[in-house]
């Protein structure tokens, strides 16, 4: 029996530099100039190095701060947390991707789960210890080229790039198998909206279509599908970081391409792991560490005191 998935976008917010949230701010519009798509003429190719000379990674370390701020700003104080979020889990999208992709990956995944106020919080080890990365910012430059400014004009090619602020959608997704349903609340960054109001994801890669399908399609599909994204804008780049081809890929068409993975099996694995975590955490303050490497999954008891990723002030708001 397949897992039935319902993704509901319930809100949107802007994450500021100080990791607080401004509710209801839309992302930039997609640059739909036809000269930006297909095999690009030399004059329309995009140099991703421009505007990135002084780039600093300022987007790290948010963890749940802006998301918790959004939840508080859209909830009535004193409401029980489970009633406010209407979900069994609060997570990041990255955790869900890791669970779903584990069938086809040998990468070690370590995620901690903590139950507080009737809700299970999931946080991966990388997010708990995230620091600034030495990243040149070329992916953000591609996003800048492919979006419009607030006034509807395209960005200048020499405009500086920053990732200090971003727009996030708030999603409540239900995973249902038979009579059992599990709901997860999480936030997912939105790159742009097209002219029909659909969310769009940008990806830049050195791989051609065949290599992309083999090496990157699963993670890109899961990221877009679980983010409620209808379309991926994929830019193919040279080793000199020049975008010479841009393709639109419909998210729901990727599983039917020549891929070596099965989406239904991924979502069955995701459901299985969530169900097992839920069964192990029956009471508040209980915690567990989930370690996954390929088909090997281990659940180890953990002290809730070691899980520092849930802000006590956030919890008190719902008491």
PEGI-V275904 format. One record per pair of residues at least 12 apart in sequence whose C-alpha atoms are under 6 Angstrom apart, sorted by the first residue. I is the first residue (numbers start at 0). J is the second residue. Records with the same first field share a line. If there is no record, write none. Layout:
# PEGI-V275904
I = J / J
This chain:
# PEGI-V275904
2 = 175 / 176
3 = 174 / 175
4 = 173 / 174
5 = 172 / 173
6 = 172
7 = 170 / 171 / 172
8 = 169 / 170
9 = 169 / 170
10 = 168 / 169
11 = 23 / 167 / 168 / 169
12 = 24 / 166 / 167
13 = 165 / 166
14 = 65 / 164 / 165
15 = 164
16 = 163 / 164
18 = 64 / 65
19 = 65 / 68
20 = 65 / 68 / 69
26 = 166 / 191
27 = 147 / 191
28 = 146 / 147 / 191 / 192 / 193
29 = 146 / 191 / 192 / 193
30 = 145 / 146 / 147
36 = 245
37 = 244 / 245 / 246
38 = 244
39 = 243 / 244
44 = 242 / 243
45 = 241 / 242
46 = 241
47 = 137 / 140 / 240
49 = 157
50 = 157 / 158 / 159 / 160
51 = 160
56 = 131
57 = 162 / 163
58 = 162 / 163
59 = 131
60 = 129
76 = 316 / 317
77 = 317 / 318
78 = 317
79 = 317
80 = 317
81 = 117 / 118
86 = 182 / 183
87 = 118 / 182 / 183
88 = 118 / 119 / 120 / 183
89 = 120 / 183 / 184 / 185
90 = 120 / 121 / 185
91 = 185
96 = 221
98 = 269
99 = 265 / 266 / 268 / 269
101 = 293
102 = 293
104 = 293
105 = 292 / 293
106 = 292
107 = 291 / 292
108 = 290 / 291
109 = 123 / 124 / 289 / 290
110 = 122 / 123 / 124 / 288 / 289
111 = 287 / 288
112 = 286 / 287
113 = 286
114 = 283 / 284 / 285
115 = 283 / 284
166 = 188 / 189
167 = 186 / 187 / 188 / 189
168 = 186 / 187
169 = 185 / 186
170 = 184 / 185 / 186
171 = 183 / 184
187 = 226
198 = 228
199 = 228 / 230 / 231
200 = 231
201 = 231 / 232
202 = 233
203 = 233 / 234 / 235
204 = 235 / 236
205 = 235 / 236
212 = 258
229 = 250
230 = 248 / 249 / 250
231 = 247 / 248
232 = 246 / 247
233 = 245 / 246
284 = 303
285 = 303
286 = 301 / 303
287 = 299 / 300 / 301
